[in-house]
Amino acid sequence: MSSGKGIFVVLEGGEGAGKSTQMERLKEWLAKEHPDRDVLFTREPGGSPWADKVRALITSPDCREANGMAMMGLFIAARADHIEKTVLPALRAGKVVICDRYISSTYAIQVMGQEMPELEGLFDAHLALVPAADLTIVIEVNPEVTMERVASRGEQSHFDARDAGFHARVRDGYRKFIEKSGWKAEFVDGNRSRDEVWLDVQKAVTSVL
């Protein structure tokens, strides 16, 4: 699907990758260094009023027992609304859209992380209907580092409370998604300091502005 004339950047990574920190740095940097660019920051799941309601359900304890297909259906529904109401209007207006997570997370977590290859067909049909990102930045972190960082945060969601094997499959799932989609991507070593990671994120975003 065509995304219009704007620029669509996605920031990805498993739990504990430091995406939130890098998103905040991007906001500050773009406002200071590129004040002429109209930038929209958004996130998935969520990013539109209705999709935010679906996000609340996805992250609630009520979803702990939902099966893989049901969960993927929720993510697909939220994304469809987010794309229609938020992403495409911004891209058609020529804005830079920077999204915290996108369809790549659905593949990495639902299909690969949860070891549900039977969802590949549903995922592929969904992939054909969404706008491609102009750049996907994936912050990669070793599973052991992920576990340490998640534990240090205290309270965990049902996505956080997984073993190292799950986090390793998610990390590898992002690479498999890029191979499957053929989208442009930059992989950043997230095991380093926040400042070192930031330099690579900044360089990647600069390449598409």
ABEGO torsion letter per residue (X at the ends): XBAEABBBBBBBEBBGAGAAAAAAAAAAAAAAABAABBBBBBBOBEGBAAAAAAAAAAABAAAAABBAAAAAAAAAAAAAAAAAAAAAAAAAAGBBBBBBEBAAAAAAAAAAAAGBAAAAAAAAAAAAABBBBABBBBBBBBAAAAAAAAAAAEBBBAAABBBAAAAAAAAAAAAAAAAAAGBBBBBBBAABBAAAAAAAAAAAAAAAX
